[in-house]
C-alpha cells in the first residue's frame, strides 16, 4: 500500500534578494525600487505606454522587504507576458551575483480578533 502525499504547490514567484552570493548587502540601497521601476510598464493586458505606465509598480515586479532584506518579488507570469523583461530581471540578478529564491509570497494574516470584554 502506498501513501500518497499531497502535491506541493509550485512557486509562482522569484525573490531576488539584496544579498550577494557571498552574503554582502547589495548597493545602492535603492536598487529594488530602481529595478521594479524599470519594469513598471509591464502590466496585465500587455505593456502600457504613456503617463499611466509610470504611476506605480507593475504587479509582476514589486520591491519588498522580507526579514529585513530588500528584495524584488518577480511573478512568473512576467515570463509569459514579456520574455525579454523576464530575462532582464534574471540577468540583473545573475550579473550582480544576487541570491535568488523560488517561492510564493503569502498574504499577511488577518489581525487576531479581540476577545469580548
C-alpha positions in Angstrom: 0.0 0.0 0.0 1.5 3.3 -1.0 0.8 6.5 0.8 0.2 9.4 -1.4 1.4 12.8 -0.3 -0.4 15.9 -1.5 1.4 17.8 -4.2 3.2 20.9 -3.0 2.2 24.0 -5.0 4.8 25.2 -7.4 6.3 28.5 -6.6 4.9 31.2 -8.7 7.4 33.9 -7.8 11.1 34.5 -7.7 12.6 36.6 -4.9 15.7 38.5 -6.0 17.3 39.3 -2.7 19.6 42.2 -1.9 22.3 39.9 -0.7 25.2 38.8 -2.9 26.1 35.1 -3.1 28.9 35.8 -0.5 26.4 37.4 1.9 27.2 41.1 1.4 24.4 43.7 1.2 23.9 44.8 -2.4 24.3 48.5 -3.2 23.0 51.1 -4.0 20.4 50.9 -1.2 17.5 51.8 -3.6 18.3 49.0 -6.1 15.0 47.2 -5.6 12.9 50.3 -6.3 15.1 51.1 -9.4 14.7 47.6 -10.8 10.9 47.5 -10.1 10.6 51.0 -11.6 12.3 49.8 -14.8 9.6 47.1 -15.1 6.6 49.4 -14.3 5.1 49.4 -17.8 4.6 45.6 -17.8 1.0 45.1 -16.6 -1.9 42.7 -17.1 -3.2 43.1 -20.6 0.2 43.9 -22.0 2.8 46.6 -22.0 1.4 50.0 -21.1 2.6 53.2 -22.7 2.3 56.9 -21.8 1.9 58.5 -18.4 -0.3 55.7 -16.9 2.6 53.3 -17.3 4.7 55.1 -14.7 2.2 55.8 -11.9 3.1 52.6 -9.9 5.0 49.4 -9.9 4.0 46.5 -12.1 2.2 43.8 -10.2 4.7 41.4 -11.8 7.8 43.1 -10.3 7.4 44.6 -6.8 10.0 45.8 -4.3 9.6 44.4 -0.8 11.5 43.9 2.4 11.4 40.4 3.8 13.1 39.5 7.1 15.0 42.9 6.9 16.4 42.2 3.4 15.4 44.3 0.4 14.2 42.2 -2.4 12.2 42.3 -5.6 9.4 39.8 -6.0 9.0 38.8 -9.6 5.9 36.9 -10.7 6.5 34.1 -13.1 3.6 35.5 -15.2 6.1 38.1 -16.5 7.9 35.3 -18.3 4.8 34.6 -20.4 3.8 38.2 -20.8 7.2 39.6 -21.9 10.1 37.1 -22.0 12.7 39.8 -22.6 11.6 41.6 -19.4 11.9 38.3 -17.5 15.4 37.8 -19.0 16.3 41.4 -18.0 15.5 40.9 -14.3 17.0 37.4 -14.1 20.2 38.6 -15.9 20.3 41.6 -13.4 20.3 39.1 -10.5 22.9 36.9 -12.2 25.2 39.7 -13.3 25.2 41.2 -9.8 25.6 37.8 -8.1 22.4 38.2 -6.1 20.7 35.4 -4.2 17.5 34.2 -5.9 14.9 32.0 -4.3 11.8 30.4 -5.9 8.9 31.0 -3.5 5.4 32.2 -3.2 4.6 35.4 -1.4 1.7 34.7 1.0 -0.7 37.4 2.1 -0.4 38.8 5.6 -2.6 37.0 8.2 -5.7 38.9 9.2 -5.4 40.6 12.6 -6.4 38.4 15.5 -9.9 39.1 16.9 -10.1 40.7 20.3 -11.8 38.7 23.0 -15.1 40.3 24.1 -15.0 42.5 27.2 
